[in-house]
Amino acid sequence: MHPHEPTEPPAFPGPAKPTPIADGIPNPFYARHAARLAELREEFAQGTGSARNITAAEREWEGISKRSRAMLLFWAGYDVNSIAFAVERAWRELPPLERTAVGEAIRELQNDLRTVFALTL
């Protein structure tokens, strides 16, 4: 094998190991932060849905009133009996087809209401 040829990476090396600095002395940075690094590694591995990773759509859904959510869900085709339950759900808990229907309802309402002014007086 030529010394400059790339080698294949290992399949999965497992948890990170502290990299020694000169003369095999453990890296002091790693030693001080090992617990936090382990937490971050675990959080990343689980694909966490924490506040750090909330999507813009989730923030917007949480930011509108339940009354507006109910109106959007009705406009998107929900029946009256299921709206009360769906209004309480987080955006990511709505099935993809229903999220798409809500998005289409919002776009349709935006287009319809873009020219409305006299009704707001």
Biotite code that builds the C-alpha atoms (Angstrom):
import biotite.structure as struc

atoms = struc.array([
    struc.Atom([0.000, 0.000, 0.000], chain_id="A", res_id=1, res_name="MET", atom_name="CA", element="C"),
    struc.Atom([1.283, 3.429, -0.902], chain_id="A", res_id=2, res_name="HIS", atom_name="CA", element="C"),
    struc.Atom([1.780, 5.727, 2.155], chain_id="A", res_id=3, res_name="PRO", atom_name="CA", element="C"),
    struc.Atom([-0.421, 8.477, 0.650], chain_id="A", res_id=4, res_name="HIS", atom_name="CA", element="C"),
    struc.Atom([-3.370, 6.241, -0.267], chain_id="A", res_id=5, res_name="GLU", atom_name="CA", element="C"),
    struc.Atom([-6.468, 6.771, 1.866], chain_id="A", res_id=6, res_name="PRO", atom_name="CA", element="C"),
    struc.Atom([-7.237, 3.960, 4.232], chain_id="A", res_id=7, res_name="THR", atom_name="CA", element="C"),
    struc.Atom([-10.710, 2.670, 4.916], chain_id="A", res_id=8, res_name="GLU", atom_name="CA", element="C"),
    struc.Atom([-12.225, 4.069, 8.115], chain_id="A", res_id=9, res_name="PRO", atom_name="CA", element="C"),
    struc.Atom([-13.200, 1.553, 10.776], chain_id="A", res_id=10, res_name="PRO", atom_name="CA", element="C"),
    struc.Atom([-16.844, 0.462, 10.721], chain_id="A", res_id=11, res_name="ALA", atom_name="CA", element="C"),
    struc.Atom([-17.680, 2.116, 14.045], chain_id="A", res_id=12, res_name="PHE", atom_name="CA", element="C"),
    struc.Atom([-14.880, 2.937, 16.436], chain_id="A", res_id=13, res_name="PRO", atom_name="CA", element="C"),
    struc.Atom([-17.181, 3.172, 19.464], chain_id="A", res_id=14, res_name="GLY", atom_name="CA", element="C"),
    struc.Atom([-17.035, 5.945, 22.040], chain_id="A", res_id=15, res_name="PRO", atom_name="CA", element="C"),
    struc.Atom([-14.398, 8.597, 21.566], chain_id="A", res_id=16, res_name="ALA", atom_name="CA", element="C"),
    struc.Atom([-11.179, 7.931, 23.401], chain_id="A", res_id=17, res_name="LYS", atom_name="CA", element="C"),
    struc.Atom([-9.034, 10.673, 24.863], chain_id="A", res_id=18, res_name="PRO", atom_name="CA", element="C"),
    struc.Atom([-6.274, 11.478, 22.462], chain_id="A", res_id=19, res_name="THR", atom_name="CA", element="C"),
    struc.Atom([-2.895, 11.590, 24.175], chain_id="A", res_id=20, res_name="PRO", atom_name="CA", element="C"),
    struc.Atom([-0.656, 14.554, 23.680], chain_id="A", res_id=21, res_name="ILE", atom_name="CA", element="C"),
    struc.Atom([3.126, 14.310, 23.713], chain_id="A", res_id=22, res_name="ALA", atom_name="CA", element="C"),
    struc.Atom([4.675, 11.312, 25.467], chain_id="A", res_id=23, res_name="ASP", atom_name="CA", element="C"),
    struc.Atom([1.339, 9.538, 26.017], chain_id="A", res_id=24, res_name="GLY", atom_name="CA", element="C"),
    struc.Atom([0.062, 12.040, 28.614], chain_id="A", res_id=25, res_name="ILE", atom_name="CA", element="C"),
    struc.Atom([-3.782, 12.155, 28.552], chain_id="A", res_id=26, res_name="PRO", atom_name="CA", element="C"),
    struc.Atom([-5.251, 15.277, 26.998], chain_id="A", res_id=27, res_name="ASN", atom_name="CA", element="C"),
    struc.Atom([-6.283, 17.528, 29.951], chain_id="A", res_id=28, res_name="PRO", atom_name="CA", element="C"),
    struc.Atom([-9.059, 19.172, 27.922], chain_id="A", res_id=29, res_name="PHE", atom_name="CA", element="C"),
    struc.Atom([-10.732, 15.828, 27.331], chain_id="A", res_id=30, res_name="TYR", atom_name="CA", element="C"),
    struc.Atom([-10.363, 14.832, 30.961], chain_id="A", res_id=31, res_name="ALA", atom_name="CA", element="C"),
    struc.Atom([-12.069, 18.062, 32.144], chain_id="A", res_id=32, res_name="ARG", atom_name="CA", element="C"),
    struc.Atom([-14.926, 17.777, 29.662], chain_id="A", res_id=33, res_name="HIS", atom_name="CA", element="C"),
    struc.Atom([-15.382, 14.027, 29.271], chain_id="A", res_id=34, res_name="ALA", atom_name="CA", element="C"),
    struc.Atom([-18.784, 13.907, 30.996], chain_id="A", res_id=35, res_name="ALA", atom_name="CA", element="C"),
    struc.Atom([-20.236, 16.773, 28.942], chain_id="A", res_id=36, res_name="ARG", atom_name="CA", element="C"),
    struc.Atom([-18.819, 15.312, 25.734], chain_id="A", res_id=37, res_name="LEU", atom_name="CA", element="C"),
    struc.Atom([-20.482, 11.992, 26.580], chain_id="A", res_id=38, res_name="ALA", atom_name="CA", element="C"),
    struc.Atom([-23.831, 13.766, 27.145], chain_id="A", res_id=39, res_name="GLU", atom_name="CA", element="C"),
    struc.Atom([-23.556, 15.602, 23.835], chain_id="A", res_id=40, res_name="LEU", atom_name="CA", element="C"),
    struc.Atom([-22.606, 12.400, 22.032], chain_id="A", res_id=41, res_name="ARG", atom_name="CA", element="C"),
    struc.Atom([-25.637, 10.613, 23.511], chain_id="A", res_id=42, res_name="GLU", atom_name="CA", element="C"),
    struc.Atom([-27.950, 13.528, 22.683], chain_id="A", res_id=43, res_name="GLU", atom_name="CA", element="C"),
    struc.Atom([-26.714, 13.586, 19.109], chain_id="A", res_id=44, res_name="PHE", atom_name="CA", element="C"),
    struc.Atom([-27.021, 9.816, 18.746], chain_id="A", res_id=45, res_name="ALA", atom_name="CA", element="C"),
    struc.Atom([-30.655, 9.894, 19.863], chain_id="A", res_id=46, res_name="GLN", atom_name="CA", element="C"),
    struc.Atom([-31.536, 12.624, 17.376], chain_id="A", res_id=47, res_name="GLY", atom_name="CA", element="C"),
    struc.Atom([-32.974, 14.632, 20.185], chain_id="A", res_id=48, res_name="THR", atom_name="CA", element="C"),
    struc.Atom([-36.009, 16.859, 19.745], chain_id="A", res_id=49, res_name="GLY", atom_name="CA", element="C"),
    struc.Atom([-34.895, 19.275, 22.415], chain_id="A", res_id=50, res_name="SER", atom_name="CA", element="C"),
    struc.Atom([-35.436, 23.021, 22.200], chain_id="A", res_id=51, res_name="ALA", atom_name="CA", element="C"),
    struc.Atom([-32.042, 23.311, 20.556], chain_id="A", res_id=52, res_name="ARG", atom_name="CA", element="C"),
    struc.Atom([-33.299, 21.330, 17.559], chain_id="A", res_id=53, res_name="ASN", atom_name="CA", element="C"),
    struc.Atom([-36.831, 22.678, 17.206], chain_id="A", res_id=54, res_name="ILE", atom_name="CA", element="C"),
    struc.Atom([-37.616, 23.471, 13.620], chain_id="A", res_id=55, res_name="THR", atom_name="CA", element="C"),
    struc.Atom([-38.980, 26.785, 12.446], chain_id="A", res_id=56, res_name="ALA", atom_name="CA", element="C"),
    struc.Atom([-42.323, 25.143, 11.665], chain_id="A", res_id=57, res_name="ALA", atom_name="CA", element="C"),
    struc.Atom([-42.599, 23.787, 15.214], chain_id="A", res_id=58, res_name="GLU", atom_name="CA", element="C"),
    struc.Atom([-41.843, 27.220, 16.672], chain_id="A", res_id=59, res_name="ARG", atom_name="CA", element="C"),
    struc.Atom([-44.450, 28.827, 14.445], chain_id="A", res_id=60, res_name="GLU", atom_name="CA", element="C"),
    struc.Atom([-47.069, 26.193, 15.315], chain_id="A", res_id=61, res_name="TRP", atom_name="CA", element="C"),
    struc.Atom([-46.395, 26.706, 19.026], chain_id="A", res_id=62, res_name="GLU", atom_name="CA", element="C"),
    struc.Atom([-46.591, 30.477, 18.559], chain_id="A", res_id=63, res_name="GLY", atom_name="CA", element="C"),
    struc.Atom([-50.101, 30.648, 17.123], chain_id="A", res_id=64, res_name="ILE", atom_name="CA", element="C"),
    struc.Atom([-53.202, 30.538, 19.293], chain_id="A", res_id=65, res_name="SER", atom_name="CA", element="C"),
    struc.Atom([-55.268, 27.386, 19.681], chain_id="A", res_id=66, res_name="LYS", atom_name="CA", element="C"),
    struc.Atom([-58.155, 29.224, 18.057], chain_id="A", res_id=67, res_name="ARG", atom_name="CA", element="C"),
    struc.Atom([-56.028, 29.871, 14.956], chain_id="A", res_id=68, res_name="SER", atom_name="CA", element="C"),
    struc.Atom([-54.794, 26.280, 14.977], chain_id="A", res_id=69, res_name="ARG", atom_name="CA", element="C"),
    struc.Atom([-58.391, 25.053, 15.085], chain_id="A", res_id=70, res_name="ALA", atom_name="CA", element="C"),
    struc.Atom([-59.331, 27.283, 12.159], chain_id="A", res_id=71, res_name="MET", atom_name="CA", element="C"),
    struc.Atom([-56.339, 26.060, 10.130], chain_id="A", res_id=72, res_name="LEU", atom_name="CA", element="C"),
    struc.Atom([-57.082, 22.418, 10.912], chain_id="A", res_id=73, res_name="LEU", atom_name="CA", element="C"),
    struc.Atom([-60.736, 22.879, 9.914], chain_id="A", res_id=74, res_name="PHE", atom_name="CA", element="C"),
    struc.Atom([-59.663, 24.609, 6.703], chain_id="A", res_id=75, res_name="TRP", atom_name="CA", element="C"),
    struc.Atom([-57.231, 21.733, 6.055], chain_id="A", res_id=76, res_name="ALA", atom_name="CA", element="C"),
    struc.Atom([-60.072, 19.200, 6.200], chain_id="A", res_id=77, res_name="GLY", atom_name="CA", element="C"),
    struc.Atom([-60.189, 17.956, 9.785], chain_id="A", res_id=78, res_name="TYR", atom_name="CA", element="C"),
    struc.Atom([-63.629, 17.011, 11.021], chain_id="A", res_id=79, res_name="ASP", atom_name="CA", element="C"),
    struc.Atom([-65.018, 18.992, 13.931], chain_id="A", res_id=80, res_name="VAL", atom_name="CA", element="C"),
    struc.Atom([-64.680, 16.091, 16.392], chain_id="A", res_id=81, res_name="ASN", atom_name="CA", element="C"),
    struc.Atom([-60.944, 15.571, 15.826], chain_id="A", res_id=82, res_name="SER", atom_name="CA", element="C"),
    struc.Atom([-59.929, 19.241, 15.887], chain_id="A", res_id=83, res_name="ILE", atom_name="CA", element="C"),
    struc.Atom([-59.988, 19.519, 19.700], chain_id="A", res_id=84, res_name="ALA", atom_name="CA", element="C"),
    struc.Atom([-57.423, 16.715, 19.979], chain_id="A", res_id=85, res_name="PHE", atom_name="CA", element="C"),
    struc.Atom([-55.243, 17.872, 17.074], chain_id="A", res_id=86, res_name="ALA", atom_name="CA", element="C"),
    struc.Atom([-55.042, 21.461, 18.368], chain_id="A", res_id=87, res_name="VAL", atom_name="CA", element="C"),
    struc.Atom([-53.120, 20.191, 21.412], chain_id="A", res_id=88, res_name="GLU", atom_name="CA", element="C"),
    struc.Atom([-50.599, 18.211, 19.377], chain_id="A", res_id=89, res_name="ARG", atom_name="CA", element="C"),
    struc.Atom([-47.104, 19.409, 18.568], chain_id="A", res_id=90, res_name="ALA", atom_name="CA", element="C"),
    struc.Atom([-46.359, 20.053, 14.905], chain_id="A", res_id=91, res_name="TRP", atom_name="CA", element="C"),
    struc.Atom([-44.097, 16.992, 14.620], chain_id="A", res_id=92, res_name="ARG", atom_name="CA", element="C"),
    struc.Atom([-46.920, 14.823, 16.031], chain_id="A", res_id=93, res_name="GLU", atom_name="CA", element="C"),
    struc.Atom([-49.160, 15.608, 13.070], chain_id="A", res_id=94, res_name="LEU", atom_name="CA", element="C"),
    struc.Atom([-48.782, 13.054, 10.273], chain_id="A", res_id=95, res_name="PRO", atom_name="CA", element="C"),
    struc.Atom([-46.934, 14.338, 7.189], chain_id="A", res_id=96, res_name="PRO", atom_name="CA", element="C"),
    struc.Atom([-50.066, 14.393, 5.001], chain_id="A", res_id=97, res_name="LEU", atom_name="CA", element="C"),
    struc.Atom([-51.889, 16.481, 7.589], chain_id="A", res_id=98, res_name="GLU", atom_name="CA", element="C"),
    struc.Atom([-48.952, 18.895, 7.915], chain_id="A", res_id=99, res_name="ARG", atom_name="CA", element="C"),
    struc.Atom([-49.009, 19.265, 4.135], chain_id="A", res_id=100, res_name="THR", atom_name="CA", element="C"),
    struc.Atom([-52.760, 19.958, 4.214], chain_id="A", res_id=101, res_name="ALA", atom_name="CA", element="C"),
    struc.Atom([-52.262, 22.644, 6.879], chain_id="A", res_id=102, res_name="VAL", atom_name="CA", element="C"),
    struc.Atom([-49.509, 24.254, 4.797], chain_id="A", res_id=103, res_name="GLY", atom_name="CA", element="C"),
    struc.Atom([-51.769, 24.273, 1.730], chain_id="A", res_id=104, res_name="GLU", atom_name="CA", element="C"),
    struc.Atom([-54.601, 25.777, 3.780], chain_id="A", res_id=105, res_name="ALA", atom_name="CA", element="C"),
    struc.Atom([-52.292, 28.552, 4.985], chain_id="A", res_id=106, res_name="ILE", atom_name="CA", element="C"),
    struc.Atom([-51.146, 29.341, 1.440], chain_id="A", res_id=107, res_name="ARG", atom_name="CA", element="C"),
    struc.Atom([-54.752, 29.404, 0.214], chain_id="A", res_id=108, res_name="GLU", atom_name="CA", element="C"),
    struc.Atom([-55.800, 31.703, 3.056], chain_id="A", res_id=109, res_name="LEU", atom_name="CA", element="C"),
    struc.Atom([-52.844, 33.988, 2.438], chain_id="A", res_id=110, res_name="GLN", atom_name="CA", element="C"),
    struc.Atom([-53.817, 34.314, -1.223], chain_id="A", res_id=111, res_name="ASN", atom_name="CA", element="C"),
    struc.Atom([-57.485, 34.904, -0.379], chain_id="A", res_id=112, res_name="ASP", atom_name="CA", element="C"),
    struc.Atom([-56.769, 37.458, 2.340], chain_id="A", res_id=113, res_name="LEU", atom_name="CA", element="C"),
    struc.Atom([-54.008, 39.329, 0.534], chain_id="A", res_id=114, res_name="ARG", atom_name="CA", element="C"),
    struc.Atom([-56.516, 41.668, -1.118], chain_id="A", res_id=115, res_name="THR", atom_name="CA", element="C"),
    struc.Atom([-58.878, 42.046, 1.844], chain_id="A", res_id=116, res_name="VAL", atom_name="CA", element="C"),
    struc.Atom([-58.772, 45.387, 3.583], chain_id="A", res_id=117, res_name="PHE", atom_name="CA", element="C"),
    struc.Atom([-62.280, 46.849, 3.926], chain_id="A", res_id=118, res_name="ALA", atom_name="CA", element="C"),
    struc.Atom([-63.416, 43.904, 6.065], chain_id="A", res_id=119, res_name="LEU", atom_name="CA", element="C"),
    struc.Atom([-60.830, 44.802, 8.700], chain_id="A", res_id=120, res_name="THR", atom_name="CA", element="C"),
    struc.Atom([-62.174, 48.340, 9.287], chain_id="A", res_id=121, res_name="LEU", atom_name="CA", element="C"),
])
